[in-house]
Structure formats: C-alpha cells, structure tokens
C-alpha cells in the first residue's frame, strides 16, 4: 500500500482529501503545519507528499527545501497543491524538485490520475 503525506493547514480540505485517497486504497497521513509536516516526512518516509505552500510555522517552501536536502527523503516525489497564481513561485518549485503543481480548487480525479502517474500505478 502506498503511503501519502498531506501537508495542508485547511483541516476540512485535508480531511476530505484524506478520505478520498483512503477510498482509493492509499495509506494517508496528515500534518497541518511546516513543523509537523517536516517531522512526518522524515519519520514516515511516505511514497508521495502533497504539499500546500502557505502553511503556518515555516511555510511549504521550507518543507520542500528540507525534504529535498536530506539524503533520506530527497527521492520522495512532491505535488504542490496551492491557491497561488504567482508565476515565479510556480516556476521556482517546478525547477526545485517537485513533480507537479496543481492549482486549487482542483479536480479530485485529475489529482488521482497525477498521483497514479507519479507512483507508476496502472489503473
């Protein structure tokens, strides 16, 4: 079973996404700030991280930089799920090691298709 870590400060959004991904057969963990997210990434070593950029206690970019700088976690694929339209931010994260950038609001089936593609799951 693939493990996915959702790092999202919107509790309702994280819960809905978690329930939907669990129903698709994933083992899902949730963190609601940068400190919890960074710790969870290192402790649980998920197969994929879904990361919001605007997070309390450090922000999503600090998690991205931390995860990609560590030999133990740098290979974990990351999907950014954010409401930001900032072209420079999108460019920077896509060239900084993330696999995908998805704008909120998002389509759940599209997100699942992208997850399956990144994890090489045939559906």
N, C-alpha and C positions, 0 to 999 in steps of 0.2 A: 504494500500500500504506500503510495506516495504521500510525503508529508509536506504541507504548505503552511507557511507562516504568514499571517496577515498582520501588517503593522498599520493600524488605522485608528485615529483618535475619535472618530464618529462611532460611538458604541452601537447605534442602531444599524448603520451601514455595515459595520464589521460583523454584527450578528447575522444579518440577512445573508451576507456573502458567505460566512462560515456555514450556515445551514444549507445553502445551495451547493457549496462544494462538498460538504459531507454527503449530501444526497447523490452526488456524482461519484462517490467512492473514495474521496480523499480523506486523509487524516489531517485535521486543520487545528492550528493553534493561533491565538490572537494576542497581540500586545497593543497597548493604547498610547504609548509614548516612546520616544527615542531610547530612553534608558532600558525599558522593558524589552523593546524590540532588539536592541543590540545584544542584550543578555540572552534572549531566546534564540537568536540566530546562532550564537556560539554554543549554547547548551544543547539545543535540539537538532542542530545541523539539518535544517529542512532541505527538501529537494528543490523547493522554489520559494521565493519571498515575493509577496505582493505588498508594495510599499507606497504609502502616501508621502508626499513631500512636506506638507505643512503639518508638523507634529509638535506637541509640547515637549519640553525637556531635551532640546537639542536639534530637532528637525530631521527630516528624512535624508537630507544630504549627508549629515554626519553618520547615519547608519550606513548609507551607501559607501562612503569613504572607508569606514571601519571594516565593513564586511569584505570589500574588495582589497583591502590592505593586509588582511590576515591570510596566512597560508592555509589555515584550517577551513576558511569559509569563502575564499575568493572565487571558487568554481560554482557557487550557488547562483543559479540564474535569478534575476530580479525583474519583475514587472512593476513599473511605476503606474499607479492609479491615482490621478490628480486632477483637480479642477483648474489648474493653472494653464493659461494660454501663452505664457512667456516663451517666445521662440528661442531665446538664448538658453534658457533653462532646459527646454526640450532637447536642443542640440547638444548641450553640455552633458546631460545624463545619458543620452543615446551614444555619445562618444566616450562616456566614462564607465562603460561596462554593463549597462542594463540591456536586457534583451528586448524590451518593448516599453512603450509609453502609451497609456490608454487614458483618454480624457473622460472625466466624469461630466455628466452621467454616462454610464456605459451600458452596453448590451451584454447581459449575462452569457448568452450563448456565444457571442463573439469572444468574450474573455475566456470561456472554457475551451474554445477552439484554439486560441493562442496558447493557453496552458498546455493542452494536449500536444501541440506542435513543439513547444519548447522542451517538454519532457519526453518527446518521441513516443507518445501514446497513440496507438492506432484505434480509431473509433469508426 
